[in-house]
């Protein structure tokens, strides 16, 4: 996020994603994928291994929701500390009122727990923008991958990040998080906050 004694300041405002020549493949339903290449037995076996129970029935975790991705929880993971979690299943507008405390200079990861239901989701992506006093100070985009529907919770954990340290780095930060995919679907957008302090208390 930043080097010691420095907080990296972005000079652009809410910059757009870098443009690439990549174009996602046309969206297909689970049934369409299963019906392709029926005469290729090795490919069918591979699909069964990859998709598991999703090959035989459409998995629906929450019948009241038409969403394919149900984001459940954001967890701050620090070695030697109990996980600190944000529940993303309730009123997410109140999450900014809670604040994680992060000790300066520590290494941490962020884990996102989610369900995938109804159809395969391709190109899941986690985008996080961090602000201090309304000024953007950091942005990260993580390619999460493609997931088949499952009744079990699935998770993505970011690579290790280092919290900034030093007097100038201490203070209150707000974060805008987005769970999206190659097709531009916004599965969940939420805001939360954290404080960088000299110690955990």
C-alpha positions as CSV (number, residue, x, y, z in Angstrom):
1,X,0.0,0.0,0.0
2,X,2.8,2.4,0.8
3,X,6.5,2.5,1.7
4,X,7.7,3.3,5.2
5,X,7.2,7.0,6.2
6,X,5.3,7.6,3.0
7,X,1.7,7.3,1.9
8,X,1.4,6.9,-1.9
9,X,-1.0,9.5,-3.3
10,X,-2.7,8.8,-6.6
11,X,-2.9,11.9,-8.8
12,X,-5.9,10.9,-10.8
13,X,-9.5,10.9,-9.6
14,X,-11.4,7.6,-9.7
15,X,-9.3,6.5,-12.6
16,X,-10.9,4.0,-15.0
17,X,-9.7,0.5,-15.5
18,X,-6.7,0.4,-17.9
19,X,-8.0,-0.5,-21.4
20,X,-6.8,-3.7,-22.9
21,X,-7.6,-5.6,-26.1
22,X,-9.0,-8.4,-24.1
23,X,-12.7,-9.2,-24.9
24,X,-14.4,-11.8,-22.7
25,X,-16.0,-14.7,-24.6
26,X,-19.8,-14.6,-25.1
27,X,-21.7,-15.5,-22.0
28,X,-23.1,-19.1,-22.0
29,X,-25.4,-20.8,-19.6
30,X,-24.4,-23.9,-17.6
31,X,-26.7,-26.0,-19.8
32,X,-25.2,-24.7,-23.0
33,X,-21.7,-25.5,-21.7
34,X,-22.8,-29.0,-20.7
35,X,-24.4,-29.7,-24.1
36,X,-21.2,-28.7,-26.1
37,X,-18.9,-31.5,-27.3
38,X,-21.1,-34.4,-26.1
39,X,-19.1,-36.8,-28.3
40,X,-15.8,-35.9,-26.6
41,X,-15.7,-38.2,-23.6
42,X,-12.5,-36.9,-22.1
43,X,-13.9,-33.3,-22.3
44,X,-17.1,-34.5,-20.6
45,X,-15.1,-36.1,-17.9
46,X,-13.1,-32.9,-17.4
47,X,-16.3,-30.9,-17.1
48,X,-17.6,-33.3,-14.5
49,X,-14.4,-32.9,-12.5
50,X,-14.5,-29.2,-12.8
51,X,-18.2,-28.6,-12.2
52,X,-19.0,-31.4,-9.8
53,X,-22.6,-31.5,-8.7
54,X,-23.4,-28.5,-11.0
55,X,-23.4,-30.9,-14.0
56,X,-26.5,-32.7,-12.8
57,X,-28.6,-29.9,-11.3
58,X,-28.7,-26.1,-11.1
59,X,-27.5,-25.2,-7.6
60,X,-29.6,-22.6,-5.8
61,X,-28.3,-21.4,-2.4
62,X,-30.8,-18.6,-1.9
63,X,-34.1,-19.0,-3.9
64,X,-35.1,-15.4,-3.1
65,X,-32.1,-14.0,-5.0
66,X,-31.6,-14.0,-8.7
67,X,-27.9,-13.1,-8.3
68,X,-25.3,-15.5,-9.3
69,X,-22.8,-14.4,-6.8
70,X,-23.8,-13.8,-3.1
71,X,-20.9,-12.1,-1.3
72,X,-21.0,-13.1,2.4
73,X,-18.0,-11.7,4.2
74,X,-14.8,-9.7,4.0
75,X,-12.1,-10.9,6.4
76,X,-8.9,-9.2,7.5
77,X,-6.3,-12.0,7.9
78,X,-3.2,-11.3,10.0
79,X,-0.8,-14.0,11.2
80,X,-1.1,-14.5,15.0
81,X,-4.3,-12.5,15.3
82,X,-8.0,-13.6,15.3
83,X,-9.7,-12.9,11.9
84,X,-11.6,-9.6,11.8
85,X,-14.7,-9.9,9.6
86,X,-17.3,-7.7,8.0
87,X,-20.7,-9.3,7.5
88,X,-21.8,-8.4,4.0
89,X,-25.2,-10.1,4.2
90,X,-27.0,-7.3,6.2
91,X,-27.3,-3.5,5.9
92,X,-24.0,-2.7,4.1
93,X,-24.7,1.1,4.4
94,X,-23.7,0.9,8.1
95,X,-20.3,-0.8,7.5
96,X,-18.5,2.6,7.3
97,X,-19.5,3.2,11.0
98,X,-17.4,0.1,12.0
99,X,-13.6,0.4,11.7
100,X,-10.8,-2.2,11.6
101,X,-7.7,-1.3,13.5
102,X,-4.5,-2.2,11.7
103,X,-1.2,-1.9,13.4
104,X,1.3,0.1,11.2
105,X,3.8,-2.0,9.2
106,X,2.1,-5.4,9.6
107,X,1.5,-7.8,6.8
108,X,-2.1,-8.8,6.1
109,X,-4.4,-10.4,3.5
110,X,-8.0,-9.8,2.7
111,X,-10.3,-12.8,2.2
112,X,-13.7,-12.6,0.6
113,X,-16.2,-15.4,1.2
114,X,-19.0,-15.9,-1.3
115,X,-21.5,-18.3,-2.8
116,X,-22.0,-18.9,-6.5
117,X,-25.4,-20.2,-7.6
118,X,-27.5,-20.8,-10.7
119,X,-24.8,-20.5,-13.4
120,X,-21.0,-20.4,-13.8
121,X,-19.5,-17.0,-13.2
122,X,-16.4,-16.1,-15.3
123,X,-13.7,-13.6,-14.7
124,X,-14.6,-12.6,-11.2
125,X,-12.7,-9.5,-10.1
126,X,-12.2,-7.7,-6.8
127,X,-11.4,-4.0,-7.0
128,X,-10.5,-1.9,-4.0
129,X,-9.9,1.9,-3.8
130,X,-8.6,3.4,-0.6
131,X,-9.1,7.1,0.4
132,X,-7.8,9.4,3.2
133,X,-9.7,12.6,3.8
134,X,-11.4,12.0,0.4
135,X,-8.1,11.8,-1.5
136,X,-7.4,8.5,-3.3
137,X,-4.2,6.9,-1.9
138,X,-4.2,3.4,-3.2
139,X,-6.0,1.1,-5.7
140,X,-5.7,-2.6,-6.3
141,X,-7.5,-5.0,-8.7
142,X,-7.3,-8.7,-8.2
143,X,-8.4,-11.3,-10.7
144,X,-10.4,-13.8,-8.7
145,X,-11.2,-16.3,-11.4
146,X,-14.2,-18.4,-12.7
147,X,-16.4,-20.4,-10.4
148,X,-19.1,-23.1,-10.8
149,X,-22.2,-23.0,-8.6
150,X,-21.7,-24.8,-5.3
151,X,-23.6,-25.1,-2.1
152,X,-20.4,-24.6,-0.1
153,X,-18.9,-21.2,0.6
154,X,-16.1,-20.4,-1.8
155,X,-13.3,-18.0,-1.0
156,X,-10.6,-15.7,-2.5
157,X,-7.7,-14.4,-0.6
158,X,-5.5,-11.5,-1.8
159,X,-1.7,-11.7,-1.8
160,X,0.0,-10.4,1.3
161,X,-0.1,-6.6,1.6
162,X,2.1,-4.4,3.9
163,X,0.4,-1.7,5.9
164,X,2.2,1.7,5.7
165,X,4.1,2.8,8.8
166,X,5.3,6.0,10.4
167,X,3.6,9.1,11.8
168,X,2.3,10.3,8.4
169,X,0.6,7.0,7.7
170,X,-1.4,6.8,10.9
171,X,-5.0,7.8,10.6
172,X,-8.4,7.0,9.3
173,X,-9.0,5.5,5.8
174,X,-12.2,4.7,3.9
175,X,-12.4,1.9,1.3
176,X,-14.7,1.4,-1.7
177,X,-14.8,-2.3,-2.6
178,X,-16.4,-3.8,-5.7
179,X,-16.9,-7.5,-6.6
180,X,-17.5,-7.6,-10.4
181,X,-16.8,-9.8,-13.4
182,X,-15.8,-9.8,-17.1
183,X,-19.4,-9.0,-18.2
184,X,-19.5,-5.9,-16.0
185,X,-22.0,-7.3,-13.5
186,X,-21.7,-5.6,-10.1
187,X,-22.2,-8.5,-7.7
188,X,-21.7,-6.2,-4.7
189,X,-20.4,-2.7,-4.0
190,X,-19.7,-1.6,-0.5
191,X,-17.7,0.9,1.6
192,X,-15.9,0.2,4.8
193,X,-13.1,1.8,6.9
194,X,-10.0,1.1,8.9
195,X,-7.6,3.0,11.2
196,X,-3.8,2.6,11.0
197,X,-2.4,3.0,14.6
198,X,0.9,2.6,16.3
199,X,-0.4,-0.5,18.0
200,X,-3.4,-2.7,18.0
201,X,-5.0,-1.0,21.0
